[in-house]
Amino acid sequence: MDNDSSWRSLAHALAQEIALLPEGTRIATHRELVRRFAASGTTVSAALAFLTQRGLIASRPGAGTYRTATRPVARTGDTSWQESALDTASQEPSSIGTLRDFKAPALMGTLSTSGPDIVDLNGGYLHPGLQSLGTLATALSRAAKRAEAWDRPPAGGVPELRDWFAADIGGGLGRHDILVCGAGQSALATALRALAQPGDPVILESPTYPGTIAAAHAAGLRTVPVPLDANGLRPDHLDQALTRTRARIIIVQPLFQNPTGASLSVARQDEIRAIARRHAAFVMEDDFARHMAHADAGPTPPPMIADDPNGTVVHIRSLTKVTSPNLRVGAIAARGPVLARLRSAHVIDTLFVPAPLQLTALEVVTAAGWKRTLKTLGIALAHRCEVAADAVSATFGDHALALRPRGGYHLWVSLPAHLDDHQLVAAALARGVAITPGTNYYATNSSVMHVRLSYVAAPSASDVDDAIRRLAPLIIEP
């Protein structure tokens, strides 16, 4: 079950079974459903999410999923006509470019939730045990009491928060160079539509974050993958790709890249900026992991925008990864007329980020303990990474990790030649471990199999260690 309609078929089958159960009955676990229906974890999660939305089931954290009380549901008519109305396969590209694609199974997979019997090595958000919940609660309370919390904020963002982002990014940026946005994914989507027309090529790292691929396809852009090495995006291949395609946007993750963990050195940053300027292209810098350096990381290279007086770099930064998935506040930084274009696109998309959310973010980052919070997180990340890397070496072999990053929240694990990443993901889920297939991170097919292991969504480092080592029997060649 891995095609687009598989989760619908599974949801239909489960709905028929669940409807016969008494209220309060615990339904099969996520792992049991994967095994029983030979379905992927993403398919099962999508089916359960649909049934939850329909009110047939409800999850109780730490306890499982249960049949809810029967409620009268409005009759649904024949909606089959929508299939042809929504079908883009039979449509011709418009005069201005290619068709937009809103299929994003890989991105949806990053948001899938695991049952209480599953150790989550897939998620990219901090487990509540790693979040500074007390700080967040205090910040939210203080923000709600501010008089300006219920006034409409400026389109560009609360001025004090823009000031903080400008200082945090550095490079002599000021308030007028900053646009507050709804975290990284929103910023990517807005920036791509603002800076490119449907059908335009866009240069992506290969592999890269599935949300970047999805945002490019939703904007109707043609993705052009460029390979990485241990130091990030390859300048020689970048120059060739820009010459061949005349692309005007290059998207890079400069620090602890997702999924490989690679970081651009200062010299490599200089090369990429110089190549982009020569081709009159923008570098879109997705600096998602800036505050996720490990305690043992040492000095990190500055953002690419810090040494960019000519406005080549459009910088994206978010607070979500180091606070909570619900604090969806980030910033776009840019120099020159491009920021006016970005601001207009942002207003069209969202009007503005709600003031209570911006003020909560401001309270968090200006709190006396903010730097201490980041230091504590860096220590925890370093420990979890060490535990995870040791477990990977013991389970997958000493050569499974080409790079052991000193920041971020994930490991990029190469698989033996006899393994298929999707088959391994399904088998791992049957053993109670959620991992991510490496093919999710490629805009085109890849012949080299990987999986990505996250070590921040599980409750503890020992859970991470146990879950990775639990995969050992699946690695043995038959």
C-alpha positions in Angstrom: 0.0 0.0 0.0 2.1 2.9 -1.2 0.1 4.7 -3.9 -1.8 8.0 -3.5 -5.1 6.3 -2.7 -3.8 3.7 -0.3 -4.5 5.6 2.8 -8.1 6.2 1.7 -8.6 2.5 1.1 -7.1 1.7 4.5 -9.3 4.4 6.2 -12.4 3.0 4.6 -11.6 -0.6 5.8 -10.8 0.6 9.3 -13.9 2.8 9.5 -16.1 -0.2 8.8 -14.4 -2.2 11.6 -14.3 0.6 14.1 -17.9 1.5 13.6 -18.9 -1.9 15.1 -16.9 -1.4 18.2 -18.4 -0.1 21.5 -17.5 3.4 22.6 -14.1 3.5 24.5 -12.7 0.4 22.8 -9.0 0.6 22.3 -8.1 0.0 18.6 -5.1 -1.8 17.2 -1.7 0.0 17.6 0.1 1.8 14.9 2.6 -1.0 14.7 -0.1 -3.7 14.5 -1.8 -1.9 11.7 1.4 -1.7 9.7 2.0 -5.4 10.1 -1.6 -6.4 9.4 -2.1 -4.4 6.3 1.5 -4.5 5.0 1.3 -0.7 4.8 3.9 2.0 5.3 3.9 4.0 8.5 3.0 7.1 6.6 -0.1 5.4 5.1 -1.3 4.2 8.5 -0.8 7.7 10.0 -2.7 9.4 7.2 -5.6 6.9 7.6 -5.8 7.4 11.3 -5.5 11.2 11.0 -8.5 11.1 8.6 -10.6 8.9 11.0 -9.6 11.3 13.9 -10.8 14.3 11.8 -14.1 12.5 11.1 -14.5 12.0 14.9 -14.5 8.2 14.8 -11.4 7.8 16.9 -9.4 9.8 19.4 -5.8 9.5 20.7 -5.0 9.6 24.4 -1.3 10.5 24.8 0.6 7.5 26.3 -2.4 5.3 26.3 -3.4 4.6 22.7 -6.3 5.3 20.3 -9.9 4.7 21.2 -13.3 4.5 19.6 -15.2 7.7 20.3 -18.9 8.1 21.0 -21.2 7.8 17.9 -22.1 11.2 16.7 -24.6 12.2 14.0 -22.7 13.0 10.9 -24.0 15.1 8.1 -24.7 13.1 5.0 -22.1 13.4 2.3 -23.2 13.4 -1.3 -21.5 12.1 -4.3 -18.1 13.9 -4.4 -16.5 11.6 -7.0 -16.7 14.5 -9.6 -13.9 16.1 -7.7 -11.4 13.5 -8.8 -11.5 14.7 -12.4 -11.8 18.4 -11.4 -8.6 18.1 -9.3 -6.7 15.9 -11.8 -3.8 17.8 -13.2 -2.2 14.9 -15.1 -4.5 15.5 -18.1 -4.1 19.3 -18.1 -1.7 21.1 -20.3 0.9 23.5 -18.8 -0.2 27.1 -18.9 1.4 29.7 -21.1 3.5 30.9 -18.2 5.0 27.6 -17.1 4.5 24.2 -15.7 1.7 22.9 -13.5 1.9 23.3 -9.7 2.1 20.0 -7.7 0.6 19.8 -4.2 1.4 16.2 -3.6 3.8 16.1 -0.6 3.9 12.7 0.9 7.5 13.0 2.1 6.7 16.3 3.9 3.6 14.8 5.4 5.7 12.0 6.6 7.7 14.4 8.7 4.5 15.4 10.5 3.2 11.9 11.1 2.7 11.0 14.7 3.7 7.7 16.3 1.6 5.7 18.7 2.8 5.2 22.3 4.4 1.8 21.3 6.6 3.4 18.7 10.0 5.1 19.4 10.1 8.1 17.1 13.4 8.5 15.2 11.5 10.3 12.4 10.3 13.6 13.9 12.2 16.8 13.6 10.8 18.6 16.6 12.1 18.5 20.2 10.5 16.0 22.5 8.7 17.9 25.4 11.5 16.7 27.7 13.9 18.8 25.7 11.7 21.9 25.4 11.9 24.7 28.0 8.2 24.4 28.8 8.4 26.7 31.9 10.0 29.5 29.8 7.4 29.0 27.1 4.5 29.1 29.5 5.8 32.3 31.2 6.4 34.0 27.9 2.9 33.2 26.6 1.4 34.5 29.8 3.4 37.7 29.8 2.7 38.3 26.0 -1.0 38.0 26.5 -1.0 40.7 29.2 0.7 43.2 26.9 -1.6 45.9 25.6 -0.3 45.6 22.1 -1.0 41.9 22.0 -4.5 42.5 20.6 -3.6 45.3 18.2 -2.8 44.6 14.6 1.0 44.4 14.2 2.9 46.0 11.3 3.0 43.9 8.2 6.7 43.5 8.5 6.5 42.3 12.1 6.7 43.7 15.7 9.6 46.2 15.6 11.3 44.9 18.7 11.3 41.4 17.4 12.7 42.6 14.0 15.5 44.3 16.0 16.3 41.1 17.8 16.4 39.0 14.6 18.6 41.6 13.0 21.1 41.5 15.9 20.9 37.7 16.1 21.7 37.3 12.4 24.4 39.9 12.4 26.2 41.4 9.4 25.1 44.9 10.1 21.5 44.2 9.3 18.8 46.6 10.7 15.1 46.4 11.4 14.3 47.5 7.9 16.0 44.4 6.5 13.8 42.0 8.4 10.4 40.5 7.7 8.8 38.4 10.5 7.1 35.3 9.0 5.4 32.1 10.1 8.6 30.0 10.6 10.8 28.3 7.9 8.3 26.4 5.8 6.1 29.4 5.3 9.1 31.5 4.5 10.4 29.1 1.9 7.0 28.9 0.2 6.5 32.6 0.1 10.0 33.4 -1.1 9.9 30.9 -3.9 6.6 32.3 -5.3 7.9 35.9 -4.9 11.2 35.4 -6.6 10.3 32.9 -9.4 7.7 32.4 -12.1 6.0 29.0 -12.7 8.3 26.9 -14.9 11.5 28.5 -13.7 14.4 26.3 -12.7 15.5 26.3 -9.0 18.8 24.8 -7.8 18.5 22.5 -4.8 21.0 20.6 -2.8 20.8 16.8 -3.4 19.7 15.4 -1.0 17.7 18.1 0.7 14.8 18.8 3.1 11.5 17.4 1.7 9.7 20.7 2.5 12.0 22.5 0.1 11.2 20.1 -2.7 7.5 20.3 -1.9 7.5 24.2 -1.8 9.3 24.3 -5.2 6.8 21.9 -6.8 3.8 23.8 -5.3 5.2 27.0 -6.9 5.4 25.2 -10.2 9.2 25.4 -10.4 11.5 22.9 -12.1 13.9 21.4 -9.5 17.6 21.1 -10.6 19.5 18.9 -8.1 23.2 19.7 -7.4 25.3 17.2 -5.4 26.9 17.7 -2.0 30.2 16.7 -0.5 31.4 16.7 3.1 31.6 20.5 2.9 28.2 21.1 1.4 27.1 22.2 -2.1 29.7 21.5 -4.8 30.7 24.9 -6.4 31.9 23.2 -9.7 28.5 21.5 -10.2 26.7 24.6 -9.1 28.4 26.7 -11.8 27.7 24.2 -14.5 24.0 24.0 -13.4 23.6 27.7 -13.5 25.2 28.0 -16.9 23.0 25.2 -18.3 19.7 26.2 -16.8 20.0 30.0 -16.1 18.4 29.5 -12.8 18.0 32.6 -10.6 17.5 30.9 -7.2 19.8 28.6 -5.3 18.6 27.1 -2.0 21.2 26.0 0.5 21.2 24.9 4.2 24.6 26.3 5.3 24.8 24.8 8.7 24.2 21.1 9.7 22.4 20.4 6.5 19.2 18.3 6.5 19.7 15.4 6.0 23.5 15.0 5.6 24.7 17.3 8.5 27.3 19.0 6.2 28.2 22.6 6.9 29.6 25.2 4.5 33.0 26.5 5.4 33.7 30.3 5.1 35.7 29.6 1.9 32.9 27.5 0.4 30.4 30.2 1.2 32.6 32.7 -0.6 32.7 30.5 -3.7 29.0 30.0 -3.8 28.2 33.7 -3.3 30.7 34.6 -6.1 29.2 32.1 -8.5 25.7 33.3 -7.7 26.7 37.0 -8.3 28.3 36.0 -11.6 25.1 34.4 -12.8 22.9 37.2 -11.2 21.2 34.6 -9.0 19.8 34.8 -5.5 21.1 32.4 -2.7 18.2 31.5 -0.5 19.9 30.6 2.8 17.8 28.3 5.0 19.6 28.6 8.3 17.2 26.4 10.3 19.9 24.9 12.6 21.7 28.0 13.7 20.8 27.5 17.3 21.3 23.8 17.3 25.0 23.6 17.6 26.2 20.9 20.0 28.2 21.7 23.1 31.3 20.3 21.4 30.8 22.0 18.1 33.3 24.9 18.5 32.9 28.1 16.5 30.5 27.9 13.6 30.7 29.8 10.3 28.7 33.0 10.2 25.5 33.2 8.1 26.1 33.8 4.4 24.2 37.0 4.5 26.7 38.4 7.1 29.3 39.1 4.4 26.9 40.1 1.6 26.6 43.8 1.0 25.3 43.4 -2.5 22.1 41.6 -1.6 22.8 38.2 -3.2 21.6 36.3 -0.1 18.0 36.0 1.1 18.3 34.6 4.7 15.6 32.5 6.4 15.7 31.7 10.1 13.2 30.2 12.5 12.7 29.8 16.2 10.6 26.7 16.0 13.3 24.0 16.1 14.8 25.1 19.4 11.5 26.0 21.2 8.3 24.3 20.2 6.6 23.2 17.0 3.8 25.6 18.0 6.0 28.7 18.2 5.9 29.2 14.4 7.8 32.4 14.2 10.8 33.1 11.9 12.3 35.8 9.8 13.4 36.6 6.3 16.3 38.9 6.0 17.4 40.6 2.7 19.1 43.7 1.4 17.7 45.9 -1.4 14.4 45.9 -3.4 13.9 42.2 -3.0 12.6 42.7 0.5 9.7 44.8 -0.8 8.8 42.0 -3.2 9.0 39.4 -0.3 6.9 41.7 2.0 4.1 42.0 -0.7 4.1 38.2 -1.2 3.9 37.7 2.6 1.0 40.0 2.9 -0.9 38.2 0.1 -0.2 34.9 1.8 -0.9 35.7 5.4 -1.5 39.4 6.0 0.7 39.2 9.1 1.9 36.9 11.9 -0.5 37.2 14.9 0.8 39.7 17.5 0.4 37.3 20.5 2.7 34.8 18.7 5.3 37.4 17.9 5.3 38.8 21.4 5.6 35.3 22.9 8.6 34.8 20.7 10.0 38.1 21.8 9.5 37.2 25.5 11.3 33.9 25.0 14.4 35.3 23.2 14.8 38.3 25.5 14.3 36.3 28.7 17.3 36.2 31.1 17.6 32.5 30.7 17.5 32.3 26.8 21.3 31.8 26.3 21.3 29.3 29.2 18.4 27.4 27.5 20.4 27.1 24.3 23.5 26.0 26.2 21.5 23.3 28.0 20.0 22.2 24.7 23.5 22.0 23.1 24.7 19.7 25.8 21.7 17.5 25.4 22.0 17.4 21.7 25.7 16.5 21.9 25.0 13.6 24.2 22.1 12.3 22.1 24.2 12.5 18.9 27.1 10.6 20.5 24.7 7.9 21.7 23.0 7.7 18.4 26.2 7.6 16.4 27.7 4.8 18.5 24.5 2.8 18.1 24.6 3.3 14.3 28.2 2.1 14.1 27.3 -1.0 16.2 24.2 -1.7 14.2 24.9 -0.6 10.6 28.7 -0.8 10.6 31.6 1.6 11.1 31.2 3.0 7.6 27.5 3.8 7.7 28.2 7.4 8.8 30.1 9.4 6.3 29.8 12.5 8.5 29.2 12.8 12.3 27.8 16.3 12.6 28.4 18.7 15.5 25.0 20.2 15.3 21.4 19.6 14.2 19.3 16.7 15.3 19.8 13.9 12.8 22.2 11.3 11.3 22.4 10.3 7.6 23.0 6.6 7.5 24.0 4.7 4.4 22.6 1.2 4.0 24.2 -2.0 2.8 23.7 -2.8 -0.9 21.1 -5.5 -0.2 18.7 -3.2 1.7 15.9 -1.0 0.3 15.1 2.0 2.4 11.3 1.8 2.2 11.4 -1.9 3.0 13.6 -1.2 6.0 11.4 1.6 7.2 8.3 -0.7 7.1 10.2 -3.5 8.9 11.5 -1.1 11.5 8.0 0.2 12.2 6.9 -3.4 12.8 9.6 -3.6 15.4 8.4 -0.4 17.1 10.8 2.1 15.5 9.9 5.0 13.2 12.7 6.1 10.8 12.7 8.1 7.6 13.5 6.7 4.1 16.4 8.5 2.4 14.5 8.7 -0.9 12.3 11.3 0.7 15.2 13.7 0.4 15.8 13.5 -3.3 13.9 15.5 -6.0 14.9 12.8 -8.5 15.6 9.1 -8.0 18.8 8.0 -6.2 20.5 4.7 -6.5 22.3 5.1 -3.1 20.1 3.9 -0.2 20.0 5.8 3.1 17.8 6.4 6.1 17.7 9.4 8.3 17.6 9.0 12.0 16.4 11.8 14.3 17.5 11.7 17.9 15.4 14.6 19.3 11.8 13.3 19.1 12.3 10.3 21.4 11.9 10.6 25.2 15.5 10.0 26.1 19.0 9.1 24.8 18.5 5.6 26.1 15.4 5.2 24.0 17.3 6.4 21.0 20.1 3.9 21.7 17.7 1.0 22.2 15.6 1.8 19.1 18.6 1.9 16.8 20.1 -1.3 18.2 16.7 -2.9 17.8 17.2 -2.7 14.0 20.2 -5.0 14.0 18.4 -8.2 12.9 17.0 -6.2 9.9 20.5 -5.3 8.6 21.8 -8.9 8.3 22.0 -10.0 4.7 19.7 -13.0 4.1 
